[in-house]
């Protein structure tokens, strides 16, 4: 399940929650370091784990759509 929540500082963040997880995972903790926008709202997830939603550019204030694709964990 994906969605958004309001953080303690009042900002919106997208989240991921899977069955069996004890807490929500902030999508901003999962993004690549070179992606500067804040993932504010996650609106959908498909069977491949791809997540769509809205981000916000902290400089311009623009709200681009995003598509996040999972990267398999390296062992």
PyMOL Python script that loads the backbone (N, CA, C, O; Angstrom):
from pymol import cmd

cmd.read_pdbstr("""\
ATOM      1  N   UNK A   1       0.851  -1.159   0.000  1.00  0.00           N
ATOM      2  CA  UNK A   1       0.000   0.000   0.000  1.00  0.00           C
ATOM      3  C   UNK A   1       0.905   1.232   0.000  1.00  0.00           C
ATOM      4  O   UNK A   1       1.956   1.247   0.641  1.00  0.00           O
ATOM      5  N   UNK A   2       0.484   2.252  -0.722  1.00  0.00           N
ATOM      6  CA  UNK A   2       1.207   3.515  -0.741  1.00  0.00           C
ATOM      7  C   UNK A   2       0.253   4.652  -0.418  1.00  0.00           C
ATOM      8  O   UNK A   2      -0.965   4.505  -0.525  1.00  0.00           O
ATOM      9  N   UNK A   3       0.812   5.779  -0.026  1.00  0.00           N
ATOM     10  CA  UNK A   3      -0.010   6.939   0.297  1.00  0.00           C
ATOM     11  C   UNK A   3       0.875   8.087   0.726  1.00  0.00           C
ATOM     12  O   UNK A   3       2.037   8.166   0.327  1.00  0.00           O
ATOM     13  N   UNK A   4       0.333   8.977   1.536  1.00  0.00           N
ATOM     14  CA  UNK A   4       1.116  10.096   2.046  1.00  0.00           C
ATOM     15  C   UNK A   4       0.772  10.319   3.508  1.00  0.00           C
ATOM     16  O   UNK A   4      -0.306   9.957   3.979  1.00  0.00           O
ATOM     17  N   UNK A   5       1.720  10.927   4.211  1.00  0.00           N
ATOM     18  CA  UNK A   5       1.502  11.267   5.613  1.00  0.00           C
ATOM     19  C   UNK A   5       2.117  12.636   5.871  1.00  0.00           C
ATOM     20  O   UNK A   5       2.940  13.111   5.089  1.00  0.00           O
ATOM     21  N   UNK A   6       1.722  13.257   6.951  1.00  0.00           N
ATOM     22  CA  UNK A   6       2.272  14.547   7.340  1.00  0.00           C
ATOM     23  C   UNK A   6       3.326  14.329   8.405  1.00  0.00           C
ATOM     24  O   UNK A   6       3.043  13.783   9.472  1.00  0.00           O
ATOM     25  N   UNK A   7       4.558  14.763   8.106  1.00  0.00           N
ATOM     26  CA  UNK A   7       5.674  14.619   9.036  1.00  0.00           C
ATOM     27  C   UNK A   7       5.561  15.631  10.172  1.00  0.00           C
ATOM     28  O   UNK A   7       4.723  16.532  10.126  1.00  0.00           O
ATOM     29  N   UNK A   8       6.397  15.482  11.182  1.00  0.00           N
ATOM     30  CA  UNK A   8       6.364  16.361  12.348  1.00  0.00           C
ATOM     31  C   UNK A   8       6.581  17.828  11.978  1.00  0.00           C
ATOM     32  O   UNK A   8       6.074  18.722  12.656  1.00  0.00           O
ATOM     33  N   UNK A   9       7.336  18.076  10.902  1.00  0.00           N
ATOM     34  CA  UNK A   9       7.589  19.465  10.487  1.00  0.00           C
ATOM     35  C   UNK A   9       6.467  20.034   9.618  1.00  0.00           C
ATOM     36  O   UNK A   9       6.565  21.172   9.159  1.00  0.00           O
ATOM     37  N   UNK A  10       5.404  19.261   9.385  1.00  0.00           N
ATOM     38  CA  UNK A  10       4.258  19.716   8.611  1.00  0.00           C
ATOM     39  C   UNK A  10       4.337  19.416   7.122  1.00  0.00           C
ATOM     40  O   UNK A  10       3.397  19.704   6.382  1.00  0.00           O
ATOM     41  N   UNK A  11       5.450  18.839   6.675  1.00  0.00           N
ATOM     42  CA  UNK A  11       5.596  18.522   5.251  1.00  0.00           C
ATOM     43  C   UNK A  11       4.973  17.171   4.934  1.00  0.00           C
ATOM     44  O   UNK A  11       4.906  16.288   5.790  1.00  0.00           O
ATOM     45  N   UNK A  12       4.516  17.020   3.692  1.00  0.00           N
ATOM     46  CA  UNK A  12       3.929  15.751   3.235  1.00  0.00           C
ATOM     47  C   UNK A  12       5.023  14.853   2.672  1.00  0.00           C
ATOM     48  O   UNK A  12       5.953  15.320   2.016  1.00  0.00           O
ATOM     49  N   UNK A  13       4.897  13.565   2.938  1.00  0.00           N
ATOM     50  CA  UNK A  13       5.848  12.568   2.442  1.00  0.00           C
ATOM     51  C   UNK A  13       5.084  11.350   1.946  1.00  0.00           C
ATOM     52  O   UNK A  13       4.089  10.941   2.544  1.00  0.00           O
ATOM     53  N   UNK A  14       5.559  10.775   0.847  1.00  0.00           N
ATOM     54  CA  UNK A  14       4.987   9.529   0.359  1.00  0.00           C
ATOM     55  C   UNK A  14       5.496   8.368   1.196  1.00  0.00           C
ATOM     56  O   UNK A  14       6.608   8.416   1.722  1.00  0.00           O
ATOM     57  N   UNK A  15       4.685   7.324   1.321  1.00  0.00           N
ATOM     58  CA  UNK A  15       5.109   6.162   2.094  1.00  0.00           C
ATOM     59  C   UNK A  15       4.792   4.867   1.362  1.00  0.00           C
ATOM     60  O   UNK A  15       3.990   4.825   0.429  1.00  0.00           O
ATOM     61  N   UNK A  16       5.451   3.820   1.822  1.00  0.00           N
ATOM     62  CA  UNK A  16       5.214   2.449   1.380  1.00  0.00           C
ATOM     63  C   UNK A  16       4.956   1.613   2.622  1.00  0.00           C
ATOM     64  O   UNK A  16       5.660   1.743   3.623  1.00  0.00           O
ATOM     65  N   UNK A  17       3.956   0.763   2.557  1.00  0.00           N
ATOM     66  CA  UNK A  17       3.680  -0.189   3.634  1.00  0.00           C
ATOM     67  C   UNK A  17       3.340  -1.519   2.985  1.00  0.00           C
ATOM     68  O   UNK A  17       2.541  -1.582   2.050  1.00  0.00           O
ATOM     69  N   UNK A  18       3.955  -2.582   3.491  1.00  0.00           N
ATOM     70  CA  UNK A  18       3.666  -3.925   2.997  1.00  0.00           C
ATOM     71  C   UNK A  18       3.168  -4.777   4.150  1.00  0.00           C
ATOM     72  O   UNK A  18       3.529  -4.546   5.304  1.00  0.00           O
ATOM     73  N   UNK A  19       2.346  -5.753   3.841  1.00  0.00           N
ATOM     74  CA  UNK A  19       1.829  -6.658   4.857  1.00  0.00           C
ATOM     75  C   UNK A  19       2.990  -7.241   5.658  1.00  0.00           C
ATOM     76  O   UNK A  19       3.979  -7.706   5.090  1.00  0.00           O
ATOM     77  N   UNK A  20       2.860  -7.211   6.952  1.00  0.00           N
ATOM     78  CA  UNK A  20       3.898  -7.735   7.834  1.00  0.00           C
ATOM     79  C   UNK A  20       4.879  -6.689   8.330  1.00  0.00           C
ATOM     80  O   UNK A  20       5.632  -6.945   9.270  1.00  0.00           O
ATOM     81  N   UNK A  21       4.881  -5.507   7.709  1.00  0.00           N
ATOM     82  CA  UNK A  21       5.770  -4.435   8.163  1.00  0.00           C
ATOM     83  C   UNK A  21       5.173  -3.792   9.406  1.00  0.00           C
ATOM     84  O   UNK A  21       3.958  -3.619   9.504  1.00  0.00           O
ATOM     85  N   UNK A  22       6.029  -3.440  10.348  1.00  0.00           N
ATOM     86  CA  UNK A  22       5.560  -2.822  11.582  1.00  0.00           C
ATOM     87  C   UNK A  22       5.353  -1.318  11.439  1.00  0.00           C
ATOM     88  O   UNK A  22       4.548  -0.730  12.161  1.00  0.00           O
ATOM     89  N   UNK A  23       6.070  -0.697  10.519  1.00  0.00           N
ATOM     90  CA  UNK A  23       5.955   0.750  10.344  1.00  0.00           C
ATOM     91  C   UNK A  23       5.908   1.102   8.856  1.00  0.00           C
ATOM     92  O   UNK A  23       6.218   0.280   7.994  1.00  0.00           O
ATOM     93  N   UNK A  24       5.513   2.337   8.583  1.00  0.00           N
ATOM     94  CA  UNK A  24       5.545   2.865   7.222  1.00  0.00           C
ATOM     95  C   UNK A  24       6.993   3.161   6.849  1.00  0.00           C
ATOM     96  O   UNK A  24       7.804   3.488   7.715  1.00  0.00           O
ATOM     97  N   UNK A  25       7.317   3.048   5.572  1.00  0.00           N
ATOM     98  CA  UNK A  25       8.642   3.413   5.079  1.00  0.00           C
ATOM     99  C   UNK A  25       8.493   4.689   4.262  1.00  0.00           C
ATOM    100  O   UNK A  25       7.727   4.723   3.299  1.00  0.00           O
ATOM    101  N   UNK A  26       9.215   5.731   4.636  1.00  0.00           N
ATOM    102  CA  UNK A  26       9.201   6.997   3.908  1.00  0.00           C
ATOM    103  C   UNK A  26       9.909   6.768   2.574  1.00  0.00           C
ATOM    104  O   UNK A  26      11.067   6.351   2.554  1.00  0.00           O
ATOM    105  N   UNK A  27       9.232   7.032   1.470  1.00  0.00           N
ATOM    106  CA  UNK A  27       9.830   6.831   0.149  1.00  0.00           C
ATOM    107  C   UNK A  27      11.080   7.675  -0.052  1.00  0.00           C
ATOM    108  O   UNK A  27      11.946   7.306  -0.845  1.00  0.00           O
ATOM    109  N   UNK A  28      11.193   8.787   0.642  1.00  0.00           N
ATOM    110  CA  UNK A  28      12.376   9.631   0.530  1.00  0.00           C
ATOM    111  C   UNK A  28      13.623   8.949   1.087  1.00  0.00           C
ATOM    112  O   UNK A  28      14.744   9.304   0.721  1.00  0.00           O
ATOM    113  N   UNK A  29      13.430   7.978   1.964  1.00  0.00           N
ATOM    114  CA  UNK A  29      14.563   7.205   2.493  1.00  0.00           C
ATOM    115  C   UNK A  29      15.031   6.151   1.497  1.00  0.00           C
ATOM    116  O   UNK A  29      16.101   5.571   1.678  1.00  0.00           O
ATOM    117  N   UNK A  30      14.252   5.894   0.450  1.00  0.00           N
ATOM    118  CA  UNK A  30      14.574   4.857  -0.530  1.00  0.00           C
ATOM    119  C   UNK A  30      15.073   5.411  -1.864  1.00  0.00           C
ATOM    120  O   UNK A  30      15.584   4.655  -2.690  1.00  0.00           O
ATOM    121  N   UNK A  31      14.935   6.702  -2.080  1.00  0.00           N
ATOM    122  CA  UNK A  31      15.310   7.279  -3.381  1.00  0.00           C
ATOM    123  C   UNK A  31      16.825   7.375  -3.515  1.00  0.00           C
ATOM    124  O   UNK A  31      17.563   7.360  -2.529  1.00  0.00           O
ATOM    125  N   UNK A  32      17.265   7.475  -4.775  1.00  0.00           N
ATOM    126  CA  UNK A  32      18.689   7.617  -5.049  1.00  0.00           C
ATOM    127  C   UNK A  32      19.180   8.972  -4.550  1.00  0.00           C
ATOM    128  O   UNK A  32      18.437   9.953  -4.597  1.00  0.00           O
ATOM    129  N   UNK A  33      20.427   9.039  -4.071  1.00  0.00           N
ATOM    130  CA  UNK A  33      20.947  10.284  -3.486  1.00  0.00           C
ATOM    131  C   UNK A  33      20.946  11.483  -4.433  1.00  0.00           C
ATOM    132  O   UNK A  33      20.869  12.622  -3.973  1.00  0.00           O
ATOM    133  N   UNK A  34      21.028  11.253  -5.739  1.00  0.00           N
ATOM    134  CA  UNK A  34      21.084  12.373  -6.671  1.00  0.00           C
ATOM    135  C   UNK A  34      19.702  12.900  -7.070  1.00  0.00           C
ATOM    136  O   UNK A  34      19.610  13.826  -7.875  1.00  0.00           O
ATOM    137  N   UNK A  35      18.641  12.332  -6.526  1.00  0.00           N
ATOM    138  CA  UNK A  35      17.285  12.818  -6.795  1.00  0.00           C
ATOM    139  C   UNK A  35      16.919  13.785  -5.675  1.00  0.00           C
ATOM    140  O   UNK A  35      16.666  13.370  -4.544  1.00  0.00           O
ATOM    141  N   UNK A  36      16.891  15.097  -6.000  1.00  0.00           N
ATOM    142  CA  UNK A  36      16.741  16.131  -4.974  1.00  0.00           C
ATOM    143  C   UNK A  36      15.299  16.434  -4.579  1.00  0.00           C
ATOM    144  O   UNK A  36      15.065  16.927  -3.476  1.00  0.00           O
ATOM    145  N   UNK A  37      14.322  16.152  -5.451  1.00  0.00           N
ATOM    146  CA  UNK A  37      12.932  16.459  -5.123  1.00  0.00           C
ATOM    147  C   UNK A  37      12.447  15.626  -3.939  1.00  0.00           C
ATOM    148  O   UNK A  37      12.944  14.527  -3.695  1.00  0.00           O
ATOM    149  N   UNK A  38      11.472  16.164  -3.209  1.00  0.00           N
ATOM    150  CA  UNK A  38      10.842  15.432  -2.109  1.00  0.00           C
ATOM    151  C   UNK A  38       9.631  14.688  -2.646  1.00  0.00           C
ATOM    152  O   UNK A  38       8.764  15.281  -3.289  1.00  0.00           O
ATOM    153  N   UNK A  39       9.572  13.393  -2.383  1.00  0.00           N
ATOM    154  CA  UNK A  39       8.425  12.584  -2.800  1.00  0.00           C
ATOM    155  C   UNK A  39       7.301  12.838  -1.800  1.00  0.00           C
ATOM    156  O   UNK A  39       7.334  12.339  -0.675  1.00  0.00           O
ATOM    157  N   UNK A  40       6.308  13.618  -2.222  1.00  0.00           N
ATOM    158  CA  UNK A  40       5.249  14.074  -1.319  1.00  0.00           C
ATOM    159  C   UNK A  40       4.056  13.150  -1.238  1.00  0.00           C
ATOM    160  O   UNK A  40       3.456  12.994  -0.175  1.00  0.00           O
ATOM    161  N   UNK A  41       3.712  12.540  -2.346  1.00  0.00           N
ATOM    162  CA  UNK A  41       2.459  11.779  -2.393  1.00  0.00           C
ATOM    163  C   UNK A  41       2.647  10.572  -3.298  1.00  0.00           C
ATOM    164  O   UNK A  41       3.035  10.718  -4.457  1.00  0.00           O
ATOM    165  N   UNK A  42       2.377   9.389  -2.780  1.00  0.00           N
ATOM    166  CA  UNK A  42       2.385   8.167  -3.585  1.00  0.00           C
ATOM    167  C   UNK A  42       0.927   7.810  -3.853  1.00  0.00           C
ATOM    168  O   UNK A  42       0.126   7.701  -2.925  1.00  0.00           O
ATOM    169  N   UNK A  43       0.589   7.628  -5.134  1.00  0.00           N
ATOM    170  CA  UNK A  43      -0.819   7.438  -5.477  1.00  0.00           C
ATOM    171  C   UNK A  43      -1.173   6.037  -5.942  1.00  0.00           C
ATOM    172  O   UNK A  43      -2.338   5.645  -5.882  1.00  0.00           O
ATOM    173  N   UNK A  44      -0.181   5.270  -6.407  1.00  0.00           N
ATOM    174  CA  UNK A  44      -0.497   3.934  -6.916  1.00  0.00           C
ATOM    175  C   UNK A  44       0.753   3.073  -6.916  1.00  0.00           C
ATOM    176  O   UNK A  44       1.869   3.586  -7.004  1.00  0.00           O
ATOM    177  N   UNK A  45       0.566   1.764  -6.818  1.00  0.00           N
ATOM    178  CA  UNK A  45       1.652   0.794  -6.925  1.00  0.00           C
ATOM    179  C   UNK A  45       1.136  -0.370  -7.756  1.00  0.00           C
ATOM    180  O   UNK A  45       0.002  -0.811  -7.569  1.00  0.00           O
ATOM    181  N   UNK A  46       1.967  -0.876  -8.680  1.00  0.00           N
ATOM    182  CA  UNK A  46       1.527  -1.991  -9.514  1.00  0.00           C
ATOM    183  C   UNK A  46       2.161  -3.306  -9.053  1.00  0.00           C
ATOM    184  O   UNK A  46       2.914  -3.323  -8.079  1.00  0.00           O
ATOM    185  N   UNK A  47       1.863  -4.396  -9.742  1.00  0.00           N
ATOM    186  CA  UNK A  47       2.348  -5.718  -9.348  1.00  0.00           C
ATOM    187  C   UNK A  47       3.860  -5.858  -9.446  1.00  0.00           C
ATOM    188  O   UNK A  47       4.437  -6.756  -8.834  1.00  0.00           O
ATOM    189  N   UNK A  48       4.510  -4.984 -10.207  1.00  0.00           N
ATOM    190  CA  UNK A  48       5.974  -5.004 -10.312  1.00  0.00           C
ATOM    191  C   UNK A  48       6.634  -4.136  -9.241  1.00  0.00           C
ATOM    192  O   UNK A  48       7.861  -4.062  -9.184  1.00  0.00           O
ATOM    193  N   UNK A  49       5.850  -3.487  -8.402  1.00  0.00           N
ATOM    194  CA  UNK A  49       6.378  -2.647  -7.336  1.00  0.00           C
ATOM    195  C   UNK A  49       6.668  -1.223  -7.757  1.00  0.00           C
ATOM    196  O   UNK A  49       7.235  -0.459  -6.977  1.00  0.00           O
ATOM    197  N   UNK A  50       6.295  -0.843  -8.972  1.00  0.00           N
ATOM    198  CA  UNK A  50       6.508   0.531  -9.428  1.00  0.00           C
ATOM    199  C   UNK A  50       5.475   1.445  -8.772  1.00  0.00           C
ATOM    200  O   UNK A  50       4.288   1.126  -8.706  1.00  0.00           O
ATOM    201  N   UNK A  51       5.959   2.588  -8.289  1.00  0.00           N
ATOM    202  CA  UNK A  51       5.113   3.524  -7.559  1.00  0.00           C
ATOM    203  C   UNK A  51       5.031   4.835  -8.331  1.00  0.00           C
ATOM    204  O   UNK A  51       6.045   5.347  -8.805  1.00  0.00           O
ATOM    205  N   UNK A  52       3.823   5.374  -8.456  1.00  0.00           N
ATOM    206  CA  UNK A  52       3.628   6.684  -9.077  1.00  0.00           C
ATOM    207  C   UNK A  52       3.139   7.672  -8.027  1.00  0.00           C
ATOM    208  O   UNK A  52       2.576   7.284  -7.003  1.00  0.00           O
ATOM    209  N   UNK A  53       3.362   8.948  -8.296  1.00  0.00           N
ATOM    210  CA  UNK A  53       2.898   9.961  -7.368  1.00  0.00           C
ATOM    211  C   UNK A  53       3.378  11.339  -7.757  1.00  0.00           C
ATOM    212  O   UNK A  53       3.711  11.596  -8.914  1.00  0.00           O
ATOM    213  N   UNK A  54       3.409  12.226  -6.769  1.00  0.00           N
ATOM    214  CA  UNK A  54       3.833  13.613  -6.960  1.00  0.00           C
ATOM    215  C   UNK A  54       5.015  13.918  -6.051  1.00  0.00           C
ATOM    216  O   UNK A  54       5.074  13.486  -4.900  1.00  0.00           O
ATOM    217  N   UNK A  55       5.952  14.674  -6.607  1.00  0.00           N
ATOM    218  CA  UNK A  55       7.100  15.167  -5.850  1.00  0.00           C
ATOM    219  C   UNK A  55       6.993  16.687  -5.793  1.00  0.00           C
ATOM    220  O   UNK A  55       6.087  17.273  -6.386  1.00  0.00           O
ATOM    221  N   UNK A  56       7.916  17.324  -5.079  1.00  0.00           N
ATOM    222  CA  UNK A  56       7.995  18.785  -5.081  1.00  0.00           C
ATOM    223  C   UNK A  56       9.467  19.170  -5.168  1.00  0.00           C
ATOM    224  O   UNK A  56      10.320  18.601  -4.486  1.00  0.00           O
ATOM    225  N   UNK A  57       9.742  20.156  -6.029  1.00  0.00           N
ATOM    226  CA  UNK A  57      11.076  20.715  -6.168  1.00  0.00           C
ATOM    227  C   UNK A  57      11.214  21.806  -5.119  1.00  0.00           C
ATOM    228  O   UNK A  57      10.454  22.774  -5.142  1.00  0.00           O
ATOM    229  N   UNK A  58      12.169  21.675  -4.195  1.00  0.00           N
ATOM    230  CA  UNK A  58      12.297  22.627  -3.095  1.00  0.00           C
ATOM    231  C   UNK A  58      12.739  24.014  -3.554  1.00  0.00           C
ATOM    232  O   UNK A  58      12.542  24.993  -2.833  1.00  0.00           O
ATOM    233  N   UNK A  59      13.332  24.111  -4.740  1.00  0.00           N
ATOM    234  CA  UNK A  59      13.787  25.403  -5.245  1.00  0.00           C
ATOM    235  C   UNK A  59      12.667  26.128  -5.995  1.00  0.00           C
ATOM    236  O   UNK A  59      12.355  27.280  -5.694  1.00  0.00           O
ATOM    237  N   UNK A  60      12.070  25.447  -6.968  1.00  0.00           N
ATOM    238  CA  UNK A  60      11.062  26.109  -7.815  1.00  0.00           C
ATOM    239  C   UNK A  60       9.636  25.964  -7.293  1.00  0.00           C
ATOM    240  O   UNK A  60       8.759  26.751  -7.648  1.00  0.00           O
ATOM    241  N   UNK A  61       9.406  24.960  -6.453  1.00  0.00           N
ATOM    242  CA  UNK A  61       8.052  24.692  -5.970  1.00  0.00           C
ATOM    243  C   UNK A  61       7.217  23.884  -6.947  1.00  0.00           C
ATOM    244  O   UNK A  61       6.065  23.561  -6.658  1.00  0.00           O
ATOM    245  N   UNK A  62       7.788  23.551  -8.109  1.00  0.00           N
ATOM    246  CA  UNK A  62       7.051  22.743  -9.084  1.00  0.00           C
ATOM    247  C   UNK A  62       6.759  21.366  -8.500  1.00  0.00           C
ATOM    248  O   UNK A  62       7.488  20.865  -7.644  1.00  0.00           O
ATOM    249  N   UNK A  63       5.651  20.757  -8.995  1.00  0.00           N
ATOM    250  CA  UNK A  63       5.217  19.454  -8.487  1.00  0.00           C
ATOM    251  C   UNK A  63       5.170  18.443  -9.626  1.00  0.00           C
ATOM    252  O   UNK A  63       4.097  18.161 -10.160  1.00  0.00           O
ATOM    253  N   UNK A  64       6.336  17.891 -10.005  1.00  0.00           N
ATOM    254  CA  UNK A  64       6.353  16.906 -11.087  1.00  0.00           C
ATOM    255  C   UNK A  64       5.809  15.554 -10.629  1.00  0.00           C
ATOM    256  O   UNK A  64       5.866  15.201  -9.451  1.00  0.00           O
ATOM    257  N   UNK A  65       5.286  14.821 -11.594  1.00  0.00           N
ATOM    258  CA  UNK A  65       4.909  13.431 -11.332  1.00  0.00           C
ATOM    259  C   UNK A  65       6.187  12.604 -11.260  1.00  0.00           C
ATOM    260  O   UNK A  65       7.208  12.981 -11.836  1.00  0.00           O
ATOM    261  N   UNK A  66       6.130  11.467 -10.547  1.00  0.00           N
ATOM    262  CA  UNK A  66       7.285  10.567 -10.522  1.00  0.00           C
ATOM    263  C   UNK A  66       6.834   9.129 -10.743  1.00  0.00           C
ATOM    264  O   UNK A  66       5.689   8.763 -10.480  1.00  0.00           O
ATOM    265  N   UNK A  67       7.768   8.334 -11.230  1.00  0.00           N
ATOM    266  CA  UNK A  67       7.621   6.889 -11.333  1.00  0.00           C
ATOM    267  C   UNK A  67       8.844   6.297 -10.663  1.00  0.00           C
ATOM    268  O   UNK A  67       9.962   6.479 -11.144  1.00  0.00           O
ATOM    269  N   UNK A  68       8.653   5.596  -9.569  1.00  0.00           N
ATOM    270  CA  UNK A  68       9.748   4.957  -8.839  1.00  0.00           C
ATOM    271  C   UNK A  68       9.721   3.460  -9.129  1.00  0.00           C
ATOM    272  O   UNK A  68       8.693   2.802  -8.970  1.00  0.00           O
ATOM    273  N   UNK A  69      10.847   2.944  -9.549  1.00  0.00           N
ATOM    274  CA  UNK A  69      10.961   1.516  -9.848  1.00  0.00           C
ATOM    275  C   UNK A  69      11.885   0.864  -8.833  1.00  0.00           C
ATOM    276  O   UNK A  69      12.940   1.416  -8.521  1.00  0.00           O
ATOM    277  N   UNK A  70      11.511  -0.300  -8.311  1.00  0.00           N
ATOM    278  CA  UNK A  70      12.345  -0.953  -7.307  1.00  0.00           C
ATOM    279  C   UNK A  70      13.650  -1.459  -7.913  1.00  0.00           C
ATOM    280  O   UNK A  70      13.696  -1.880  -9.069  1.00  0.00           O
ATOM    281  N   UNK A  71      14.697  -1.408  -7.118  1.00  0.00           N
ATOM    282  CA  UNK A  71      15.983  -1.987  -7.494  1.00  0.00           C
ATOM    283  C   UNK A  71      16.190  -3.184  -6.574  1.00  0.00           C
ATOM    284  O   UNK A  71      16.138  -3.039  -5.353  1.00  0.00           O
ATOM    285  N   UNK A  72      16.427  -4.380  -7.151  1.00  0.00           N
ATOM    286  CA  UNK A  72      16.632  -5.555  -6.294  1.00  0.00           C
ATOM    287  C   UNK A  72      17.795  -5.343  -5.315  1.00  0.00           C
ATOM    288  O   UNK A  72      18.826  -4.771  -5.667  1.00  0.00           O
ATOM    289  N   UNK A  73      17.604  -5.809  -4.103  1.00  0.00           N
ATOM    290  CA  UNK A  73      18.657  -5.682  -3.079  1.00  0.00           C
ATOM    291  C   UNK A  73      19.848  -6.560  -3.477  1.00  0.00           C
ATOM    292  O   UNK A  73      19.688  -7.682  -3.955  1.00  0.00           O
ATOM    293  N   UNK A  74      21.036  -6.012  -3.264  1.00  0.00           N
ATOM    294  CA  UNK A  74      22.253  -6.779  -3.528  1.00  0.00           C
ATOM    295  C   UNK A  74      22.613  -7.568  -2.287  1.00  0.00           C
ATOM    296  O   UNK A  74      22.509  -7.070  -1.166  1.00  0.00           O
ATOM    297  N   UNK A  75      23.033  -8.788  -2.494  1.00  0.00           N
ATOM    298  CA  UNK A  75      23.396  -9.619  -1.334  1.00  0.00           C
ATOM    299  C   UNK A  75      24.875  -9.809  -1.255  1.00  0.00           C
ATOM    300  O   UNK A  75      25.364 -10.479  -0.346  1.00  0.00           O
TER     301      UNK A  75
END
""", "prot")
cmd.dss("prot")
cmd.show_as("cartoon", "prot")
cmd.util.cbc("prot")
cmd.orient("prot")
